[in-house]
């Protein structure tokens, strides 16, 4: 049986087309296109531990809730 990471990587793993979109809409799109990941918004400049997680997508947004970089698994 494939691990969760192998299963996640079989689906979509990056969403460059969401840059410039609303953060909450981006989360809904990501979780619809890859049901094995959990997406969450993070304000740009926020310090987070650099731990790779294959079931997570960080959606970096600005103060206006606009996606500022390409969301990807990690």
Gaussian input, Z-matrix of N, CA and C with variables (Angstrom, degrees):
# hf/3-21g

backbone

0 1
 N
 C     1     B1
 C     2     B2     1     A1
 N     3     B3     2     A2     1     D1
 C     4     B4     3     A3     2     D2
 C     5     B5     4     A4     3     D3
 N     6     B6     5     A5     4     D4
 C     7     B7     6     A6     5     D5
 C     8     B8     7     A7     6     D6
 N     9     B9     8     A8     7     D7
 C    10    B10     9     A9     8     D8
 C    11    B11    10    A10     9     D9
 N    12    B12    11    A11    10    D10
 C    13    B13    12    A12    11    D11
 C    14    B14    13    A13    12    D12
 N    15    B15    14    A14    13    D13
 C    16    B16    15    A15    14    D14
 C    17    B17    16    A16    15    D15
 N    18    B18    17    A17    16    D16
 C    19    B19    18    A18    17    D17
 C    20    B20    19    A19    18    D18
 N    21    B21    20    A20    19    D19
 C    22    B22    21    A21    20    D20
 C    23    B23    22    A22    21    D21
 N    24    B24    23    A23    22    D22
 C    25    B25    24    A24    23    D23
 C    26    B26    25    A25    24    D24
 N    27    B27    26    A26    25    D25
 C    28    B28    27    A27    26    D26
 C    29    B29    28    A28    27    D27
 N    30    B30    29    A29    28    D28
 C    31    B31    30    A30    29    D29
 C    32    B32    31    A31    30    D30
 N    33    B33    32    A32    31    D31
 C    34    B34    33    A33    32    D32
 C    35    B35    34    A34    33    D33
 N    36    B36    35    A35    34    D34
 C    37    B37    36    A36    35    D35
 C    38    B38    37    A37    36    D36
 N    39    B39    38    A38    37    D37
 C    40    B40    39    A39    38    D38
 C    41    B41    40    A40    39    D39
 N    42    B42    41    A41    40    D40
 C    43    B43    42    A42    41    D41
 C    44    B44    43    A43    42    D42
 N    45    B45    44    A44    43    D43
 C    46    B46    45    A45    44    D44
 C    47    B47    46    A46    45    D45
 N    48    B48    47    A47    46    D46
 C    49    B49    48    A48    47    D47
 C    50    B50    49    A49    48    D48
 N    51    B51    50    A50    49    D49
 C    52    B52    51    A51    50    D50
 C    53    B53    52    A52    51    D51
 N    54    B54    53    A53    52    D52
 C    55    B55    54    A54    53    D53
 C    56    B56    55    A55    54    D54
 N    57    B57    56    A56    55    D55
 C    58    B58    57    A57    56    D56
 C    59    B59    58    A58    57    D57
 N    60    B60    59    A59    58    D58
 C    61    B61    60    A60    59    D59
 C    62    B62    61    A61    60    D60
 N    63    B63    62    A62    61    D61
 C    64    B64    63    A63    62    D62
 C    65    B65    64    A64    63    D63
 N    66    B66    65    A65    64    D64
 C    67    B67    66    A66    65    D65
 C    68    B68    67    A67    66    D66
 N    69    B69    68    A68    67    D67
 C    70    B70    69    A69    68    D68
 C    71    B71    70    A70    69    D69
 N    72    B72    71    A71    70    D70
 C    73    B73    72    A72    71    D71
 C    74    B74    73    A73    72    D72
 N    75    B75    74    A74    73    D73
 C    76    B76    75    A75    74    D74
 C    77    B77    76    A76    75    D75
 N    78    B78    77    A77    76    D76
 C    79    B79    78    A78    77    D77
 C    80    B80    79    A79    78    D78
 N    81    B81    80    A80    79    D79
 C    82    B82    81    A81    80    D80
 C    83    B83    82    A82    81    D81
 N    84    B84    83    A83    82    D82
 C    85    B85    84    A84    83    D83
 C    86    B86    85    A85    84    D84
 N    87    B87    86    A86    85    D85
 C    88    B88    87    A87    86    D86
 C    89    B89    88    A88    87    D87
 N    90    B90    89    A89    88    D88
 C    91    B91    90    A90    89    D89
 C    92    B92    91    A91    90    D90
 N    93    B93    92    A92    91    D91
 C    94    B94    93    A93    92    D92
 C    95    B95    94    A94    93    D93
 N    96    B96    95    A95    94    D94
 C    97    B97    96    A96    95    D95
 C    98    B98    97    A97    96    D96
 N    99    B99    98    A98    97    D97
 C   100   B100    99    A99    98    D98
 C   101   B101   100   A100    99    D99
 N   102   B102   101   A101   100   D100
 C   103   B103   102   A102   101   D101
 C   104   B104   103   A103   102   D102
 N   105   B105   104   A104   103   D103
 C   106   B106   105   A105   104   D104
 C   107   B107   106   A106   105   D105
 N   108   B108   107   A107   106   D106
 C   109   B109   108   A108   107   D107
 C   110   B110   109   A109   108   D108
 N   111   B111   110   A110   109   D109
 C   112   B112   111   A111   110   D110
 C   113   B113   112   A112   111   D111
 N   114   B114   113   A113   112   D112
 C   115   B115   114   A114   113   D113
 C   116   B116   115   A115   114   D114
 N   117   B117   116   A116   115   D115
 C   118   B118   117   A117   116   D116
 C   119   B119   118   A118   117   D117
 N   120   B120   119   A119   118   D118
 C   121   B121   120   A120   119   D119
 C   122   B122   121   A121   120   D120
 N   123   B123   122   A122   121   D121
 C   124   B124   123   A123   122   D122
 C   125   B125   124   A124   123   D123
 N   126   B126   125   A125   124   D124
 C   127   B127   126   A126   125   D125
 C   128   B128   127   A127   126   D126
 N   129   B129   128   A128   127   D127
 C   130   B130   129   A129   128   D128
 C   131   B131   130   A130   129   D129
 N   132   B132   131   A131   130   D130
 C   133   B133   132   A132   131   D131
 C   134   B134   133   A133   132   D132
 N   135   B135   134   A134   133   D133
 C   136   B136   135   A135   134   D134
 C   137   B137   136   A136   135   D135
 N   138   B138   137   A137   136   D136
 C   139   B139   138   A138   137   D137
 C   140   B140   139   A139   138   D138
 N   141   B141   140   A140   139   D139
 C   142   B142   141   A141   140   D140
 C   143   B143   142   A142   141   D141
 N   144   B144   143   A143   142   D142
 C   145   B145   144   A144   143   D143
 C   146   B146   145   A145   144   D144
 N   147   B147   146   A146   145   D145
 C   148   B148   147   A147   146   D146
 C   149   B149   148   A148   147   D147
 N   150   B150   149   A149   148   D148
 C   151   B151   150   A150   149   D149
 C   152   B152   151   A151   150   D150
 N   153   B153   152   A152   151   D151
 C   154   B154   153   A153   152   D152
 C   155   B155   154   A154   153   D153
 N   156   B156   155   A155   154   D154
 C   157   B157   156   A156   155   D155
 C   158   B158   157   A157   156   D156
 N   159   B159   158   A158   157   D157
 C   160   B160   159   A159   158   D158
 C   161   B161   160   A160   159   D159
 N   162   B162   161   A161   160   D160
 C   163   B163   162   A162   161   D161
 C   164   B164   163   A163   162   D162
 N   165   B165   164   A164   163   D163
 C   166   B166   165   A165   164   D164
 C   167   B167   166   A166   165   D165
 N   168   B168   167   A167   166   D166
 C   169   B169   168   A168   167   D167
 C   170   B170   169   A169   168   D168
 N   171   B171   170   A170   169   D169
 C   172   B172   171   A171   170   D170
 C   173   B173   172   A172   171   D171
 N   174   B174   173   A173   172   D172
 C   175   B175   174   A174   173   D173
 C   176   B176   175   A175   174   D174
 N   177   B177   176   A176   175   D175
 C   178   B178   177   A177   176   D176
 C   179   B179   178   A178   177   D177
 N   180   B180   179   A179   178   D178
 C   181   B181   180   A180   179   D179
 C   182   B182   181   A181   180   D180
 N   183   B183   182   A182   181   D181
 C   184   B184   183   A183   182   D182
 C   185   B185   184   A184   183   D183
 N   186   B186   185   A185   184   D184
 C   187   B187   186   A186   185   D185
 C   188   B188   187   A187   186   D186
 N   189   B189   188   A188   187   D187
 C   190   B190   189   A189   188   D188
 C   191   B191   190   A190   189   D189
 N   192   B192   191   A191   190   D190
 C   193   B193   192   A192   191   D191
 C   194   B194   193   A193   192   D192
 N   195   B195   194   A194   193   D193
 C   196   B196   195   A195   194   D194
 C   197   B197   196   A196   195   D195
 N   198   B198   197   A197   196   D196
 C   199   B199   198   A198   197   D197
 C   200   B200   199   A199   198   D198
 N   201   B201   200   A200   199   D199
 C   202   B202   201   A201   200   D200
 C   203   B203   202   A202   201   D201
 N   204   B204   203   A203   202   D202
 C   205   B205   204   A204   203   D203
 C   206   B206   205   A205   204   D204
 N   207   B207   206   A206   205   D205
 C   208   B208   207   A207   206   D206
 C   209   B209   208   A208   207   D207
 N   210   B210   209   A209   208   D208
 C   211   B211   210   A210   209   D209
 C   212   B212   211   A211   210   D210
 N   213   B213   212   A212   211   D211
 C   214   B214   213   A213   212   D212
 C   215   B215   214   A214   213   D213
 N   216   B216   215   A215   214   D214
 C   217   B217   216   A216   215   D215
 C   218   B218   217   A217   216   D216
 N   219   B219   218   A218   217   D217
 C   220   B220   219   A219   218   D218
 C   221   B221   220   A220   219   D219

   B1=1.4508
   B2=1.5322
   B3=1.3066
   B4=1.4602
   B5=1.5272
   B6=1.3301
   B7=1.4608
   B8=1.5208
   B9=1.3369
   B10=1.4651
   B11=1.5239
   B12=1.3430
   B13=1.4724
   B14=1.5266
   B15=1.3126
   B16=1.4685
   B17=1.5283
   B18=1.3164
   B19=1.4613
   B20=1.5214
   B21=1.3331
   B22=1.4651
   B23=1.5169
   B24=1.3200
   B25=1.4628
   B26=1.5276
   B27=1.3317
   B28=1.4586
   B29=1.5221
   B30=1.3293
   B31=1.4599
   B32=1.5193
   B33=1.3007
   B34=1.4639
   B35=1.5241
   B36=1.3419
   B37=1.4609
   B38=1.5238
   B39=1.3164
   B40=1.4707
   B41=1.5209
   B42=1.3237
   B43=1.4565
   B44=1.5336
   B45=1.3258
   B46=1.4683
   B47=1.5261
   B48=1.3064
   B49=1.4685
   B50=1.5230
   B51=1.3345
   B52=1.4586
   B53=1.5311
   B54=1.3211
   B55=1.4680
   B56=1.5260
   B57=1.3291
   B58=1.4583
   B59=1.5262
   B60=1.3321
   B61=1.4683
   B62=1.5279
   B63=1.3271
   B64=1.4518
   B65=1.5346
   B66=1.3290
   B67=1.4605
   B68=1.5152
   B69=1.3264
   B70=1.4613
   B71=1.5281
   B72=1.3175
   B73=1.4699
   B74=1.5278
   B75=1.3241
   B76=1.4647
   B77=1.5238
   B78=1.3189
   B79=1.4683
   B80=1.5253
   B81=1.3112
   B82=1.4649
   B83=1.5252
   B84=1.3220
   B85=1.4672
   B86=1.5162
   B87=1.3223
   B88=1.4643
   B89=1.5264
   B90=1.3115
   B91=1.4691
   B92=1.5250
   B93=1.3201
   B94=1.4693
   B95=1.5299
   B96=1.3324
   B97=1.4616
   B98=1.5246
   B99=1.3377
   B100=1.4675
   B101=1.5274
   B102=1.3213
   B103=1.4645
   B104=1.5226
   B105=1.3215
   B106=1.4635
   B107=1.5215
   B108=1.3407
   B109=1.4621
   B110=1.5228
   B111=1.3156
   B112=1.4595
   B113=1.5146
   B114=1.3097
   B115=1.4577
   B116=1.5229
   B117=1.3220
   B118=1.4535
   B119=1.5183
   B120=1.3343
   B121=1.4571
   B122=1.5209
   B123=1.3273
   B124=1.4581
   B125=1.5316
   B126=1.3252
   B127=1.4655
   B128=1.5233
   B129=1.3518
   B130=1.4638
   B131=1.5249
   B132=1.3236
   B133=1.4580
   B134=1.5151
   B135=1.3432
   B136=1.4563
   B137=1.5265
   B138=1.3109
   B139=1.4652
   B140=1.5263
   B141=1.3276
   B142=1.4691
   B143=1.5277
   B144=1.3275
   B145=1.4706
   B146=1.5236
   B147=1.3130
   B148=1.4639
   B149=1.5200
   B150=1.3191
   B151=1.4629
   B152=1.5171
   B153=1.3308
   B154=1.4615
   B155=1.5172
   B156=1.3242
   B157=1.4595
   B158=1.5112
   B159=1.3104
   B160=1.4605
   B161=1.5215
   B162=1.3235
   B163=1.4608
   B164=1.5298
   B165=1.3444
   B166=1.4648
   B167=1.5227
   B168=1.3296
   B169=1.4592
   B170=1.5220
   B171=1.3266
   B172=1.4599
   B173=1.5172
   B174=1.3156
   B175=1.4588
   B176=1.5297
   B177=1.3280
   B178=1.4598
   B179=1.5212
   B180=1.3411
   B181=1.4611
   B182=1.5297
   B183=1.3428
   B184=1.4637
   B185=1.5239
   B186=1.3278
   B187=1.4627
   B188=1.5307
   B189=1.3107
   B190=1.4663
   B191=1.5310
   B192=1.3561
   B193=1.4720
   B194=1.5282
   B195=1.3357
   B196=1.4634
   B197=1.5367
   B198=1.3200
   B199=1.4689
   B200=1.5367
   B201=1.3507
   B202=1.4627
   B203=1.5353
   B204=1.3257
   B205=1.4639
   B206=1.5281
   B207=1.3147
   B208=1.4549
   B209=1.5293
   B210=1.3430
   B211=1.4602
   B212=1.5325
   B213=1.3383
   B214=1.4653
   B215=1.5214
   B216=1.3140
   B217=1.4630
   B218=1.5221
   B219=1.3215
   B220=1.4579
   B221=1.4428
   A1=108.79
   A2=117.04
   A3=122.90
   A4=110.51
   A5=115.59
   A6=119.58
   A7=109.38
   A8=116.15
   A9=120.12
   A10=110.64
   A11=117.08
   A12=119.67
   A13=110.65
   A14=117.23
   A15=119.99
   A16=110.35
   A17=117.15
   A18=121.21
   A19=110.75
   A20=117.44
   A21=121.44
   A22=110.01
   A23=117.43
   A24=121.88
   A25=112.89
   A26=117.53
   A27=120.48
   A28=111.07
   A29=116.78
   A30=121.63
   A31=110.69
   A32=115.47
   A33=121.27
   A34=109.00
   A35=117.73
   A36=121.12
   A37=114.25
   A38=118.52
   A39=120.47
   A40=109.84
   A41=115.11
   A42=121.64
   A43=110.90
   A44=118.66
   A45=120.16
   A46=113.07
   A47=116.76
   A48=120.69
   A49=112.93
   A50=118.07
   A51=121.05
   A52=113.64
   A53=118.23
   A54=120.51
   A55=108.11
   A56=116.16
   A57=121.72
   A58=113.54
   A59=116.87
   A60=121.19
   A61=110.55
   A62=116.48
   A63=123.58
   A64=109.86
   A65=117.02
   A66=121.78
   A67=114.36
   A68=117.98
   A69=120.57
   A70=111.28
   A71=116.83
   A72=120.20
   A73=109.94
   A74=116.52
   A75=120.91
   A76=110.70
   A77=117.13
   A78=120.84
   A79=110.53
   A80=116.92
   A81=120.13
   A82=111.06
   A83=117.35
   A84=121.37
   A85=111.02
   A86=116.75
   A87=121.70
   A88=110.38
   A89=117.20
   A90=120.42
   A91=112.29
   A92=117.17
   A93=120.56
   A94=110.28
   A95=116.61
   A96=120.86
   A97=113.57
   A98=117.48
   A99=121.03
   A100=106.67
   A101=115.35
   A102=121.28
   A103=113.66
   A104=118.37
   A105=121.22
   A106=113.21
   A107=117.85
   A108=120.33
   A109=111.23
   A110=114.66
   A111=122.50
   A112=106.64
   A113=116.46
   A114=120.99
   A115=109.68
   A116=115.76
   A117=120.14
   A118=109.77
   A119=115.82
   A120=119.64
   A121=110.15
   A122=114.87
   A123=123.24
   A124=106.46
   A125=117.15
   A126=121.03
   A127=108.95
   A128=116.34
   A129=119.92
   A130=109.41
   A131=114.90
   A132=121.48
   A133=113.73
   A134=117.54
   A135=121.32
   A136=109.56
   A137=116.50
   A138=121.08
   A139=109.07
   A140=115.67
   A141=120.76
   A142=107.94
   A143=117.58
   A144=119.39
   A145=109.74
   A146=116.50
   A147=120.70
   A148=109.86
   A149=114.37
   A150=122.24
   A151=107.48
   A152=116.70
   A153=120.69
   A154=109.54
   A155=115.94
   A156=121.59
   A157=107.98
   A158=116.17
   A159=120.58
   A160=113.11
   A161=118.27
   A162=120.76
   A163=112.34
   A164=116.17
   A165=120.71
   A166=110.63
   A167=114.91
   A168=121.80
   A169=107.12
   A170=116.24
   A171=120.66
   A172=108.23
   A173=115.45
   A174=121.95
   A175=106.54
   A176=116.42
   A177=121.81
   A178=109.37
   A179=115.44
   A180=121.33
   A181=110.18
   A182=115.42
   A183=119.90
   A184=109.63
   A185=116.92
   A186=121.12
   A187=112.91
   A188=117.50
   A189=122.17
   A190=112.19
   A191=116.90
   A192=123.78
   A193=112.00
   A194=116.51
   A195=122.07
   A196=108.69
   A197=116.61
   A198=122.26
   A199=109.00
   A200=115.76
   A201=120.12
   A202=114.27
   A203=117.44
   A204=120.23
   A205=109.13
   A206=114.79
   A207=120.83
   A208=111.62
   A209=118.12
   A210=119.37
   A211=110.92
   A212=115.30
   A213=120.03
   A214=109.92
   A215=115.33
   A216=121.51
   A217=108.15
   A218=115.68
   A219=120.40
   A220=111.08
   D1=138.20
   D2=-179.20
   D3=-72.23
   D4=143.98
   D5=175.98
   D6=-70.90
   D7=166.19
   D8=178.73
   D9=-59.50
   D10=-36.60
   D11=179.70
   D12=-65.21
   D13=-41.87
   D14=178.19
   D15=-64.63
   D16=-39.19
   D17=179.04
   D18=-65.88
   D19=-43.86
   D20=179.41
   D21=-60.12
   D22=-44.70
   D23=-175.33
   D24=-69.12
   D25=-15.45
   D26=175.41
   D27=-75.22
   D28=-19.99
   D29=178.49
   D30=-96.67
   D31=-168.19
   D32=178.82
   D33=-70.29
   D34=137.98
   D35=-175.92
   D36=-124.74
   D37=-5.60
   D38=175.09
   D39=-147.47
   D40=153.11
   D41=-174.17
   D42=-136.38
   D43=66.94
   D44=-179.38
   D45=-64.01
   D46=-23.69
   D47=-179.42
   D48=-69.24
   D49=-10.48
   D50=-178.56
   D51=-89.54
   D52=-7.35
   D53=176.74
   D54=-61.04
   D55=129.09
   D56=-178.38
   D57=94.47
   D58=-7.28
   D59=-179.60
   D60=-92.14
   D61=167.43
   D62=176.01
   D63=-65.43
   D64=136.89
   D65=-176.72
   D66=-59.53
   D67=-44.53
   D68=-178.76
   D69=-67.69
   D70=-37.64
   D71=175.94
   D72=-64.66
   D73=-37.62
   D74=178.39
   D75=-62.24
   D76=-43.32
   D77=178.57
   D78=-59.91
   D79=-46.06
   D80=-179.75
   D81=-62.05
   D82=-41.52
   D83=179.08
   D84=-63.61
   D85=-47.48
   D86=-178.05
   D87=-60.62
   D88=-49.80
   D89=-177.09
   D90=-69.11
   D91=-23.47
   D92=175.00
   D93=-76.31
   D94=-39.40
   D95=-176.04
   D96=-81.40
   D97=-20.37
   D98=173.50
   D99=-144.27
   D100=97.35
   D101=-174.24
   D102=-70.93
   D103=-6.75
   D104=-179.13
   D105=-91.92
   D106=-0.56
   D107=179.76
   D108=-113.36
   D109=156.76
   D110=172.81
   D111=-114.25
   D112=124.14
   D113=179.96
   D114=-103.10
   D115=146.68
   D116=176.72
   D117=-146.88
   D118=146.00
   D119=178.64
   D120=-84.67
   D121=145.03
   D122=177.44
   D123=-135.84
   D124=130.46
   D125=177.26
   D126=-68.79
   D127=131.92
   D128=-179.75
   D129=-56.09
   D130=139.68
   D131=-178.50
   D132=94.91
   D133=-11.00
   D134=178.69
   D135=-71.02
   D136=132.74
   D137=177.48
   D138=-81.83
   D139=129.22
   D140=177.09
   D141=-134.39
   D142=153.63
   D143=175.73
   D144=-63.75
   D145=137.83
   D146=179.82
   D147=-86.94
   D148=74.21
   D149=179.37
   D150=-114.88
   D151=123.13
   D152=179.21
   D153=-75.84
   D154=127.47
   D155=174.21
   D156=-130.17
   D157=123.00
   D158=-175.49
   D159=-75.83
   D160=-7.14
   D161=179.91
   D162=-108.57
   D163=16.14
   D164=-175.24
   D165=-127.07
   D166=142.79
   D167=171.44
   D168=-129.21
   D169=118.55
   D170=175.77
   D171=-90.85
   D172=128.47
   D173=-179.94
   D174=-108.29
   D175=103.03
   D176=-177.62
   D177=-79.19
   D178=123.72
   D179=-177.70
   D180=-123.50
   D181=160.92
   D182=173.78
   D183=-94.82
   D184=-171.92
   D185=-177.15
   D186=-67.99
   D187=-10.44
   D188=178.11
   D189=-102.10
   D190=10.99
   D191=179.57
   D192=65.87
   D193=32.41
   D194=177.92
   D195=-105.10
   D196=133.26
   D197=-179.71
   D198=-65.55
   D199=127.20
   D200=-174.15
   D201=-109.29
   D202=-11.49
   D203=176.04
   D204=-147.26
   D205=161.16
   D206=-174.59
   D207=-65.69
   D208=115.16
   D209=176.70
   D210=-66.03
   D211=140.37
   D212=177.64
   D213=-150.97
   D214=157.27
   D215=177.75
   D216=-60.48
   D217=138.63
   D218=177.30
   D219=148.17

